Amino acid sequence: MTDQKPQENADVIDINGNEGKQYVSFKIAEETYILDIRKVREFITYERITIIPNLPEYYKGVINLRGSIIPVMDLRLRFGYEQLDYHERTVIMTLNIGDKLLGLVVDKVLDVLHLPEDRIQPPPETEKVIERQFLEGICEWQDEMLILINLDTLFDQDPSLQLIEETQHSINPIQ
């Protein structure tokens, strides 16, 4: 897979004059998730991940991407699904979350979608695998339910990131 960079301006107006946003859609298990394309830096093929001890299972470790040490989370494991083997078609999405660069392993990247903002509904109360705080909304689109992930709460409420950041600074002390 070649590196791809999403568009900077994801607020768009469709041909009917409806405002909306662009989202990247991807699969985890059988579910389709979306996230704001403005958070996505690029997509890269899976590469060797350096393991950092004492992290939760869903953090696979870190990668070196053109000199930047990036923590990598397997979203499948974070959401409580079974581990899959990684292979040459496994995708890591690199994301800009605040001032951090982070990686997410996903099963499959699908498409870039333009969705009218009024189609995104608040997430329902649920006792499913995924904690509600990680969901920003839900949208029915072309006979499929799309789940919008709240990346800020996914990473902000994760104490493991502090350990990873400390490790990053010990590897690259001049940052």
VEXVOLO-281420 format. One record per residue: x, y, z of N, C-alpha, C, O in turn; residue number from 1. Coordinates in Angstrom, 1 decimal, padded with zeros to 4 digits. Layout:
% VEXVOLO-281420
nc1  nc2  nc3  cac1  cac2  cac3  cc1  cc2  cc3  oc1  oc2  oc3  seq
X  Y  Z  X  Y  Z  X  Y  Z  X  Y  Z  NUM
...
***
This chain:
% VEXVOLO-281420
nc1  nc2  nc3  cac1  cac2  cac3  cc1  cc2  cc3  oc1  oc2  oc3  seq
000.9  -001.2  000.0  000.0  000.0  000.0  000.9  001.2  000.0  001.9  001.3  000.7  1
000.6  002.2  -000.8  001.3  003.4  -000.8  000.8  004.3  000.3  -000.3  004.3  000.7  2
001.8  005.2  000.7  001.4  006.2  001.7  000.4  007.1  001.1  000.6  007.6  000.0  3
-000.7  007.4  001.8  -001.7  008.3  001.3  -002.0  009.4  002.4  -002.0  009.1  003.5  4
-002.1  010.6  001.9  -002.4  011.7  002.9  -003.8  012.2  002.6  -004.1  012.6  001.4  5
-004.7  012.3  003.6  -006.0  012.8  003.4  -006.0  014.3  003.2  -005.0  015.0  003.4  6
-007.1  014.8  002.7  -007.3  016.2  002.4  -007.2  017.0  003.7  -007.7  016.5  004.8  7
-006.7  018.2  003.7  -006.6  019.1  004.8  -008.0  019.6  005.2  -008.3  019.7  006.4  8
-008.8  020.1  004.2  -010.1  020.7  004.5  -011.1  019.7  004.3  -011.5  019.3  003.2  9
-011.7  019.1  005.4  -012.7  018.1  005.3  -014.1  018.6  005.4  -015.0  017.8  005.3  10
-014.3  019.9  005.6  -015.6  020.4  005.6  -016.0  020.7  004.2  -015.3  021.4  003.5  11
-017.1  020.1  003.7  -017.4  020.2  002.3  -018.9  020.4  002.2  -019.7  020.3  003.1  12
-019.3  020.8  001.0  -020.7  021.0  000.6  -021.0  020.1  -000.6  -020.3  020.2  -001.6  13
-022.0  019.3  -000.4  -022.3  018.4  -001.5  -023.0  019.1  -002.7  -023.3  020.3  -002.6  14
-023.4  018.4  -003.7  -024.0  019.0  -004.9  -025.4  019.5  -004.6  -025.9  020.4  -005.3  15
-026.0  019.1  -003.5  -027.3  019.6  -003.1  -027.2  020.8  -002.1  -028.2  021.3  -001.7  16
-026.0  021.2  -001.9  -025.8  022.4  -001.0  -025.8  022.0  000.5  -025.8  022.9  001.4  17
-025.8  020.7  000.8  -025.7  020.3  002.2  -024.3  020.3  002.8  -023.4  019.8  002.1  18
-024.1  020.8  003.9  -022.8  020.8  004.5  -022.6  019.5  005.2  -023.5  018.8  005.6  19
-021.3  019.1  005.3  -021.0  017.8  005.9  -019.5  017.8  006.1  -018.8  018.7  006.0  20
-019.1  016.6  006.5  -017.6  016.3  006.7  -017.2  015.1  006.0  -018.1  014.2  005.6  21
-015.9  014.9  005.9  -015.4  013.7  005.3  -014.8  012.8  006.4  -014.2  013.3  007.4  22
-015.1  011.5  006.3  -014.7  010.5  007.2  -014.0  009.4  006.5  -014.3  009.1  005.4  23
-013.0  008.8  007.2  -012.4  007.6  006.7  -013.2  006.4  007.3  -013.4  006.4  008.5  24
-013.6  005.5  006.5  -014.3  004.3  007.0  -013.3  003.1  006.9  -012.5  003.0  006.1  25
-013.5  002.2  007.9  -012.7  001.1  008.0  -013.4  000.0  008.8  -014.4  000.2  009.5  26
-012.9  -001.2  008.7  -013.5  -002.4  009.4  -012.7  -002.8  010.6  -011.4  -002.8  010.6  27
-013.4  -003.2  011.6  -012.9  -003.9  012.8  -013.9  -005.0  013.0  -015.0  -004.7  013.3  28
-013.4  -006.2  012.9  -014.3  -007.4  012.9  -015.3  -007.2  011.8  -015.0  -006.9  010.7  29
-016.6  -007.3  012.2  -017.6  -007.1  011.1  -018.2  -005.7  011.1  -019.1  -005.5  010.3  30
-017.8  -004.9  012.0  -018.3  -003.5  012.1  -017.6  -002.5  011.3  -016.4  -002.7  011.1  31
-018.3  -001.5  010.8  -017.7  -000.4  010.1  -017.6  000.8  011.0  -018.6  001.3  011.5  32
-016.4  001.3  011.1  -016.1  002.5  011.9  -015.7  003.7  011.0  -015.3  003.5  009.9  33
-015.9  004.9  011.5  -015.5  006.0  010.8  -014.8  007.0  011.8  -015.0  007.0  013.0  34
-013.9  007.8  011.2  -013.3  008.9  012.0  -013.0  010.1  011.1  -012.8  009.9  009.9  35
-013.0  011.2  011.7  -012.8  012.5  010.9  -011.5  012.4  010.2  -010.4  012.2  010.8  36
-011.5  012.6  008.9  -010.4  012.5  008.0  -009.3  013.5  008.4  -008.1  013.3  008.1  37
-009.7  014.6  009.0  -008.7  015.6  009.4  -007.7  015.1  010.5  -006.7  015.7  010.7  38
-008.1  014.1  011.2  -007.2  013.5  012.2  -006.2  012.5  011.6  -005.2  012.2  012.3  39
-006.5  012.0  010.4  -005.6  011.0  009.8  -004.5  011.7  009.1  -004.6  012.6  008.2  40
-003.3  011.2  009.4  -002.1  011.7  008.7  -001.8  010.9  007.5  -001.6  011.5  006.4  41
-001.7  009.6  007.6  -001.5  008.8  006.5  -001.8  007.3  006.8  -002.0  007.0  008.0  42
-001.8  006.5  005.8  -001.9  005.0  006.0  -000.6  004.4  005.6  000.0  004.7  004.6  43
-000.2  003.4  006.4  001.1  002.7  006.0  000.8  001.2  006.2  -000.1  000.8  006.9  44
001.6  000.4  005.5  001.5  -001.0  005.6  002.2  -001.4  006.9  003.0  -000.7  007.4  45
001.7  -002.5  007.4  002.3  -003.0  008.7  003.8  -003.2  008.6  004.3  -003.7  007.6  46
004.5  -002.7  009.6  005.9  -003.0  009.7  006.2  -003.5  011.1  005.4  -003.5  012.0  47
007.4  -003.9  011.3  007.8  -004.5  012.6  007.6  -003.4  013.7  007.9  -002.3  013.6  48
006.9  -003.9  014.7  006.7  -003.0  015.9  007.6  -003.4  017.0  007.7  -004.6  017.3  49
008.2  -002.4  017.6  009.1  -002.7  018.8  008.2  -002.8  020.0  007.5  -001.8  020.3  50
008.3  -003.9  020.7  007.5  -004.1  021.9  008.1  -003.3  023.1  009.3  -003.3  023.3  51
007.2  -002.7  023.8  007.5  -002.0  025.1  006.8  -002.8  026.2  005.6  -003.0  026.2  52
007.6  -003.3  027.1  007.1  -004.2  028.2  006.1  -003.4  029.1  006.1  -002.2  029.2  53
005.2  -004.2  029.7  004.3  -003.7  030.8  003.2  -002.8  030.2  002.6  -002.1  031.0  54
002.9  -002.9  029.0  001.8  -002.2  028.4  000.6  -003.1  028.3  000.7  -004.4  028.2  55
-000.6  -002.6  028.3  -001.8  -003.4  028.0  -001.7  -004.1  026.6  -001.0  -003.6  025.8  56
-002.3  -005.2  026.5  -002.2  -006.1  025.3  -002.6  -005.3  024.0  -002.0  -005.6  023.0  57
-003.5  -004.3  024.1  -003.9  -003.6  022.9  -002.9  -002.6  022.4  -003.0  -002.2  021.3  58
-001.9  -002.3  023.2  -000.7  -001.5  022.7  000.3  -002.5  022.2  000.9  -003.3  023.0  59
000.6  -002.5  020.9  001.5  -003.4  020.3  002.9  -002.9  020.5  003.9  -003.8  020.4  60
003.2  -001.7  020.7  004.5  -001.1  020.9  004.6  000.2  020.1  003.7  001.0  020.1  61
005.8  000.4  019.5  006.1  001.6  018.8  006.7  001.3  017.4  007.4  000.2  017.3  62
006.6  002.2  016.5  007.3  002.1  015.2  008.0  003.4  015.0  007.8  004.4  015.6  63
009.1  003.3  014.1  009.8  004.5  013.7  009.4  004.8  012.3  009.7  004.1  011.4  64
008.7  006.0  012.2  008.2  006.4  010.9  009.0  007.7  010.6  008.7  008.8  011.1  65
009.9  007.5  009.7  010.8  008.7  009.2  011.3  009.5  010.4  011.3  010.7  010.4  66
011.8  008.8  011.4  012.4  009.4  012.5  011.5  009.8  013.7  012.0  010.2  014.7  67
010.2  009.6  013.5  009.3  009.8  014.6  008.9  008.5  015.3  008.5  007.5  014.6  68
009.0  008.4  016.6  008.6  007.2  017.3  007.1  007.3  017.6  006.7  008.2  018.3  69
006.4  006.3  017.1  004.9  006.4  017.2  004.3  005.2  017.9  004.6  004.1  017.5  70
003.6  005.4  019.0  002.9  004.3  019.7  001.8  003.7  018.8  001.1  004.5  018.0  71
001.7  002.4  018.8  000.7  001.7  018.0  -000.3  000.9  018.8  000.1  000.1  019.6  72
-001.6  001.3  018.6  -002.7  000.6  019.3  -003.4  -000.3  018.3  -003.7  000.1  017.2  73
-003.7  -001.5  018.7  -004.5  -002.4  017.9  -006.0  -002.2  018.3  -006.4  -002.6  019.4  74
-006.7  -001.5  017.5  -008.1  -001.1  017.8  -009.0  -002.3  018.0  -009.9  -002.3  018.8  75
-008.7  -003.4  017.3  -009.5  -004.6  017.5  -009.4  -005.1  019.0  -010.4  -005.4  019.6  76
-008.1  -005.1  019.5  -007.9  -005.5  020.9  -008.5  -004.5  021.9  -009.0  -004.9  022.9  77
-008.3  -003.2  021.6  -008.8  -002.2  022.5  -010.3  -002.3  022.6  -010.9  -002.0  023.7  78
-011.0  -002.7  021.6  -012.5  -002.8  021.6  -012.9  -004.2  022.1  -014.1  -004.5  022.0  79
-012.0  -005.1  022.5  -012.4  -006.3  023.0  -012.6  -007.5  022.0  -013.2  -008.5  022.4  80
-012.2  -007.3  020.8  -012.3  -008.4  019.8  -011.1  -009.3  019.9  -010.1  -008.9  020.5  81
-011.2  -010.4  019.2  -010.1  -011.4  019.2  -008.9  -010.9  018.3  -009.1  -010.2  017.3  82
-007.7  -011.3  018.7  -006.5  -010.9  018.0  -006.5  -011.6  016.6  -006.9  -012.7  016.5  83
-006.0  -010.9  015.6  -005.8  -011.4  014.3  -004.3  -011.4  014.0  -003.6  -010.6  014.6  84
-003.8  -012.3  013.2  -002.4  -012.3  012.8  -002.2  -011.1  011.8  -003.1  -010.8  011.0  85
-001.1  -010.4  012.0  -000.7  -009.4  011.1  000.0  -009.9  009.8  000.6  -011.0  009.9  86
-000.2  -009.3  008.7  000.4  -009.7  007.4  000.6  -008.5  006.6  000.4  -007.3  007.0  87
001.1  -008.7  005.3  001.4  -007.5  004.5  000.3  -006.6  004.1  000.5  -005.5  003.6  88
-001.0  -007.1  004.3  -002.1  -006.2  004.0  -002.7  -005.5  005.3  -003.7  -004.8  005.2  89
-002.1  -005.8  006.4  -002.5  -005.1  007.6  -002.1  -003.6  007.5  -001.1  -003.3  007.0  90
-003.1  -002.8  008.0  -002.9  -001.3  007.8  -002.7  -000.6  009.1  -003.4  -001.0  010.1  91
-001.8  000.3  009.2  -001.7  001.2  010.4  -002.1  002.6  009.9  -001.5  003.1  009.0  92
-003.1  003.2  010.5  -003.4  004.6  010.3  -002.7  005.4  011.2  -002.8  005.2  012.5  93
-001.9  006.4  010.8  -001.3  007.3  011.7  -002.2  008.5  011.8  -002.7  009.0  010.9  94
-002.3  009.0  013.1  -003.3  010.0  013.4  -002.6  011.1  014.2  -001.6  010.9  014.9  95
-003.1  012.3  013.9  -002.7  013.5  014.7  -003.8  013.7  015.8  -004.9  014.1  015.5  96
-003.4  013.5  017.0  -004.3  013.7  018.1  -003.7  014.8  019.0  -002.8  014.5  019.8  97
-004.2  016.0  018.9  -003.6  017.1  019.6  -002.2  017.3  019.1  -002.0  017.4  017.9  98
-001.2  017.2  020.0  000.2  017.3  019.6  000.9  016.0  019.5  002.1  015.9  019.3  99
000.1  014.9  019.5  000.7  013.6  019.5  000.5  012.9  018.1  -000.5  013.2  017.4  100
001.4  012.1  017.7  001.3  011.3  016.5  001.1  009.8  017.0  002.0  009.3  017.7  101
000.0  009.2  016.6  -000.3  007.8  017.1  -000.7  006.9  016.0  -001.1  007.4  014.9  102
-000.5  005.6  016.1  -000.9  004.7  015.1  -002.0  003.8  015.6  -002.0  003.4  016.7  103
-002.9  003.4  014.7  -004.0  002.5  014.9  -003.9  001.3  013.9  -003.9  001.6  012.7  104
-003.9  000.1  014.4  -004.0  -001.0  013.5  -005.5  -001.3  013.3  -006.2  -001.4  014.3  105
-005.9  -001.4  012.1  -007.3  -001.7  011.7  -007.3  -002.9  010.8  -006.3  -003.2  010.1  106
-008.4  -003.5  010.7  -008.5  -004.7  009.8  -008.4  -004.4  008.3  -007.7  -005.0  007.6  107
-009.1  -003.3  008.0  -009.2  -003.0  006.5  -009.7  -001.5  006.4  -010.7  -001.2  007.0  108
-009.0  -000.7  005.6  -009.5  000.6  005.3  -010.4  000.5  004.1  -010.1  -000.2  003.1  109
-011.6  001.2  004.2  -012.6  001.0  003.1  -012.6  002.2  002.2  -012.3  002.0  001.0  110
-013.0  003.4  002.7  -013.2  004.5  001.8  -013.2  005.8  002.5  -013.2  005.8  003.7  111
-013.3  006.9  001.8  -013.5  008.2  002.3  -015.0  008.6  002.0  -015.4  008.5  000.9  112
-015.7  008.9  003.0  -017.2  009.2  002.9  -017.5  010.7  003.2  -016.9  011.2  004.1  113
-018.4  011.3  002.4  -018.9  012.6  002.8  -020.2  012.3  003.4  -021.1  011.8  002.8  114
-020.4  012.8  004.7  -021.6  012.5  005.4  -022.1  013.9  005.9  -021.4  014.7  006.6  115
-023.4  014.1  005.7  -024.0  015.3  006.2  -024.0  015.2  007.8  -024.3  014.2  008.3  116
-023.7  016.3  008.4  -023.5  016.3  009.9  -024.8  015.9  010.6  -024.8  015.4  011.7  117
-026.0  016.3  010.0  -027.2  015.9  010.7  -027.6  014.4  010.6  -028.5  014.0  011.3  118
-026.8  013.7  009.9  -027.0  012.2  009.9  -026.3  011.5  011.1  -026.7  010.4  011.4  119
-025.4  012.2  011.7  -024.7  011.6  012.8  -025.5  011.8  014.1  -025.8  012.9  014.5  120
-025.9  010.7  014.7  -026.7  010.7  015.9  -025.9  010.4  017.1  -024.8  009.7  017.0  121
-026.3  010.8  018.3  -025.6  010.4  019.5  -025.5  008.9  019.7  -026.5  008.2  019.2  122
-024.5  008.4  020.3  -024.4  006.9  020.4  -025.5  006.4  021.4  -025.8  007.1  022.4  123
-026.0  005.3  021.1  -027.1  004.7  022.0  -026.4  004.2  023.3  -025.2  003.9  023.4  124
-027.2  004.1  024.4  -026.8  003.5  025.6  -026.6  002.0  025.3  -027.5  001.4  024.7  125
-025.5  001.4  025.6  -025.2  000.1  025.2  -024.3  -000.6  026.2  -023.6  000.0  026.9  126
-024.4  -001.9  026.2  -023.5  -002.7  027.0  -022.7  -003.6  026.1  -022.3  -004.7  026.5  127
-022.5  -003.1  024.9  -021.7  -003.9  024.0  -020.2  -003.9  024.4  -019.8  -003.4  025.4  128
-019.4  -004.5  023.5  -018.0  -004.6  023.8  -017.3  -003.3  023.9  -016.4  -003.1  024.8  129
-017.7  -002.3  023.1  -017.0  -001.0  023.1  -017.6  -000.1  024.2  -018.9  000.0  024.3  130
-016.8  000.6  024.9  -017.3  001.5  025.9  -017.9  002.7  025.2  -017.3  003.2  024.3  131
-019.0  003.2  025.7  -019.7  004.3  025.1  -018.9  005.5  025.0  -019.1  006.3  024.1  132
-018.0  005.8  026.0  -017.2  007.0  026.0  -016.3  007.1  024.8  -015.9  008.2  024.4  133
-016.0  006.0  024.1  -015.2  006.0  022.9  -016.0  006.3  021.6  -015.4  006.4  020.6  134
-017.3  006.3  021.8  -018.1  006.6  020.6  -018.6  008.0  020.6  -019.1  008.6  021.6  135
-018.5  008.6  019.4  -018.9  010.0  019.3  -020.3  010.0  018.7  -021.1  011.0  018.9  136
-020.6  009.0  017.9  -021.9  009.0  017.2  -022.1  007.8  016.4  -021.2  006.9  016.3  137
-023.3  007.7  015.8  -023.6  006.6  014.9  -024.4  007.1  013.8  -025.1  008.1  013.9  138
-024.3  006.5  012.6  -024.9  007.0  011.4  -025.3  005.8  010.5  -024.5  004.9  010.3  139
-026.5  005.8  010.1  -027.0  004.8  009.1  -026.7  005.4  007.7  -027.1  006.5  007.4  140
-025.9  004.6  006.9  -025.5  005.1  005.6  -025.5  004.0  004.6  -024.8  003.0  004.8  141
-026.3  004.1  003.6  -026.4  003.0  002.6  -026.6  001.6  003.2  -025.9  000.7  002.9  142
-027.6  001.6  004.0  -028.1  000.3  004.7  -027.0  -000.3  005.6  -027.0  -001.5  005.9  143
-026.1  000.5  006.1  -025.1  000.0  007.0  -025.0  001.0  008.2  -025.1  002.2  008.0  144
-024.7  000.5  009.4  -024.5  001.4  010.6  -023.0  001.7  010.6  -022.2  000.8  010.6  145
-022.7  003.0  010.7  -021.3  003.4  010.8  -021.1  004.0  012.2  -022.0  004.7  012.7  146
-020.0  003.6  012.8  -019.8  004.0  014.2  -018.6  005.0  014.2  -017.5  004.7  013.8  147
-018.9  006.2  014.7  -018.0  007.3  014.7  -017.2  007.2  016.1  -017.8  007.3  017.1  148
-015.9  007.1  015.9  -015.0  006.9  017.1  -014.6  008.3  017.6  -014.3  009.2  016.9  149
-014.6  008.5  019.0  -014.2  009.7  019.6  -012.7  009.5  020.0  -012.4  008.9  021.0  150
-011.8  009.9  019.1  -010.4  009.7  019.3  -009.8  010.4  020.5  -008.9  009.9  021.2  151
-010.4  011.5  020.8  -009.9  012.3  022.0  -010.0  011.5  023.3  -009.1  011.3  024.0  152
-011.2  010.9  023.5  -011.4  010.1  024.7  -010.7  008.8  024.6  -010.2  008.2  025.7  153
-010.6  008.2  023.5  -009.9  007.0  023.3  -008.4  007.1  023.8  -007.9  006.2  024.4  154
-007.8  008.2  023.5  -006.4  008.3  023.9  -006.2  009.2  025.1  -005.3  008.9  025.9  155
-007.0  010.2  025.4  -006.8  011.0  026.6  -007.0  010.3  027.9  -006.3  010.6  028.8  156
-007.8  009.3  027.9  -008.1  008.6  029.1  -007.3  007.3  029.2  -007.7  006.3  029.9  157
-006.2  007.3  028.6  -005.3  006.0  028.5  -004.0  006.3  029.3  -003.1  006.9  028.7  158
-003.9  005.8  030.5  -002.6  006.0  031.3  -001.4  005.4  030.6  -000.3  005.8  030.9  159
-001.6  004.4  029.8  -000.5  003.7  029.1  000.3  004.6  028.2  001.5  004.4  028.0  160
-000.4  005.6  027.7  000.3  006.6  026.8  001.4  007.3  027.5  002.4  007.7  026.9  161
001.2  007.6  028.8  002.3  008.3  029.5  003.5  007.4  029.6  004.6  008.0  029.4  162
003.4  006.1  029.8  004.6  005.2  029.8  005.2  005.2  028.5  006.5  005.2  028.4  163
004.4  005.2  027.4  005.0  005.2  026.0  005.7  006.5  025.8  006.8  006.5  025.2  164
005.1  007.6  026.2  005.8  008.9  026.0  007.1  009.0  026.7  008.1  009.5  026.2  165
007.2  008.5  027.9  008.4  008.4  028.7  009.5  007.6  027.9  010.6  007.9  027.9  166
009.0  006.5  027.4  009.9  005.6  026.6  010.4  006.4  025.3  011.6  006.3  025.0  167
009.5  007.1  024.7  009.9  007.9  023.5  011.0  008.9  023.8  011.9  009.0  023.1  168
010.8  009.6  025.0  011.8  010.6  025.3  013.1  010.0  025.7  014.2  010.6  025.5  169
013.1  008.7  026.2  014.4  008.1  026.5  015.1  007.6  025.2  016.3  007.5  025.2  170
014.3  007.3  024.2  014.8  006.9  022.9  015.3  008.1  022.1  016.4  008.1  021.6  171
014.5  009.1  022.1  014.7  010.4  021.4  014.7  011.5  022.4  013.7  012.3  022.4  172
015.8  011.7  023.2  015.7  012.7  024.2  015.6  014.2  023.7  015.3  015.0  024.5  173
015.9  014.4  022.5  015.9  015.8  022.0  014.6  016.0  021.3  014.6  016.2  020.0  174
013.4  016.1  022.0  012.1  016.3  021.3  011.4  017.4  022.1  010.3  017.7  021.7  175
***
